[in-house]
């Protein structure tokens, strides 16, 4: 009886390996990893049953409890291994959400930005010499700066004519046209970028719009990441 259950587990695992073509995942694991996991579970079952037999009736509950704890730990380790790539992506998104920093730079000079939990891409940009977080927005015809970001960049709102009507998340507002000398995202640098400056309180976040994006070689979303490629 002590060996019957472990042997049955091994036989079931062997049947699954023989039934599934090589290269097909079983419970998220490749064949070698599944075989190792099945052997480990069978070993835990054998140790638990052998311990229960030696302990007698009074120690069965304690042995079964210990075996259950080890089974949960083993299954958790298998789950972490099986979904290690998803877990790594989740951890990266968590870090990007709470500790935003520099975007990743690919081998070809492309800029890679992770998606935030809200679903949007917030691109760390440099306007002039000031850092500005911009929301990636293909629906915006130009780059749009919040009044607060424009002040940090060094633009004097008192010298601008707010004569352009725009529609924002807060409703209709007026904005002023301007030309930004330099907008950079990582190694991608654009000169003389058309932009709008929103009145104070009209915009929650600055927007990285088409006056910048249309001058790129490409912009795509791949596996939850925004990839910007300069020309």
N, C-alpha and C positions, 0 to 999 in steps of 0.2 A: 504493500500500500504506500510505503514511503517513497518508493521509486516510480510508482505508477503514474502519479500526476506530473512530475517533472518530465518523464519520458513521453507522456501524452502531449505536453506543451512543445517539446522538441519535435515530435512527429508532426504536429500541426504546423509548426514553423517550416519544417522541411517540405511539407506538402504545398504550403504557400509559395515557397521559393521555386519549387518545380513547376507550379502552375503559372507563375507570372514570368513573362519574358525578361531576359537580361536587359537591364537598363530601365525597367519599369519600377517606379517607387512603390514601396509597400508601407503604408502608414507614414508616408513622408520620408522614408529612409531607403537608401540604395540597398542592394542585396547583402553586401558585406556588413553594413551597419545593422540591418535587420537581423541577420544571423547572430551577431554579437549580442544584440539586445535580447533576443529570444533565449540564448544560452544563459545570460545573466539572470533573466526572470526564472528560468528553470532551476538555476542554482539557488536562488533565493527561496523558491518553493521547497526544494529538497532540504535546505538547511532549516527552514521553518517547520516542516513536517518531522524531521529527525529530532529537532529540539522539543517539539510537542510530545513526541513519543517518549523521550527520556524524562520529561518533566512530569508526566502523569496528568491526571485530571486537574489538579490544583494549579499547575503551571501552564495549562493550555491557553487560557485567556491572555496571560502575559506574553507568551510566545507569539500568539496570533497578532497581538497588538504591535509588537516589535516588527513582525514581518510586514504588517500593513504599512507601518511608517517607512520601512525600507522600500517597499513597493512604490509608495507615493514619491519618494525621493528619486527612485530609478526612473519612474515614468516621467517625472518632471525634467530630469536630465535628458531623457530621450526627446521630450517635446522641445526643449530649448535647442538641442542639436538639430532637430528636424526643421525648425523654423528660425534658424540662426540668422539667415539673411533678413527676414522680415523683422526680427528682433533688433538687428543692427540698424535697420532703416528707421524703426520706431524710436530707438535711442537717439539717433542723429536728429530726427525731427524734434524730439523733446529738447535736445540741447540747442537747436536752432531757434526754438520758440522762446526759451527762457534766457538764452545767452547768445543773442544774434551777433555775428561777427563777420569776418571776411568770407566772401563766396569762394567756392573751390575753383581752381584753375586747371582745366584739362591739359592733356599733352599737346593739343593743337592750339592752345591759347584761348579756348572757349571758356566762358564763365558759367558755372553750374550753381544754381540757387535751389535750395530745398523748399518744398511747400510747407507753409505754416498749418497748424491744426485747423484754422478756420477755412482752409482751402485755397487761400490766396498766396501769391509769391511777392514777398517784400524784398526789393533789390537794394543792397547797400551801394549807393552811388556817391560820387564826389562832384559837386557843382562848384567850379572855381577851386577854392581850397577848403570848402566846408563839406562835411559829411552829411548826406541827406538820405533817409530811408524812403524809397519810392515804391508805390504799389504798381506792379506790372499790370497795365491796362491797355489792351488793344482797341478798346472802345473810345479811348481818348485820342483826339486827332493830334494833340501836341503834348509835350511835357507840361505838367501843371504843378506849380509850387504853392504850398500853403503860404500865407502871409508871414507866419513865423519863420519858415525855412528861407523865404526870400530875404528877410532881414538878416539872418545868419550868413547868407551868401554875400550880403553887402549891397543889395538892391534897395534903393530909397523909394518907398511906396508913394511918397509925396510928389515925386517927379513923374509918376506914371499916370496914364489916362485910363480909368476903368470904364471903358466904353464897349466891351465885348460881353454879350449875354451868354451865360453858360448855365447848364443844368447839372446840379450836384446831388448827392444823397440827401442834402439838407434843403433841397429846393432850388429855385432859380436864383442866380446871383450874377454879379458883374465881375469881370476880370480885366486885367491889363496885359496887352501884348508886350513882349520883350524878346531880346535875343541873348541867349546865354553863351558866353565866350567858350566855355569848356564844360562838358559833361562826360564823366568817366565812370565806367563800371569795370573794376579790375583793370586788365590791360587794354580794354576797349575804350578808346578816346574819340569823342565827337566834338568838332568845333562849330561855333555859330549855330546853335540849336534853337529853333523856334520854340517859344514857351509862353505860357500864360501865368500870371500871378493872380491868385484868388484873393478876395477881400478877407480880412480876419474873421474867423469863425465860419466861413463858407465851406471849408474843406477839412475833412478829418485827417487825410494823409496826402502827401504829394504823390503825383502820378507819373509813371514812366510811360509816356504815350508814343504815338506813331512818329512824331517828328524825330525821335531817337531810334525807335524800333525799325522804321522803314529803311534806315541807312545801314542796318546790319546785313551780313550775308544771309543769316537765317536766325530764327528763334523757334524752338520746339520744346515740347514737354515730353520727357522720356522717363518712365518709371517714377512718376511723382516729382521729377526735378525739371526745372526750367533751364534750358541750355541756350545761351546767347553766343553767336559766333560773329566776330567782326570780319570785315573784308580785308 
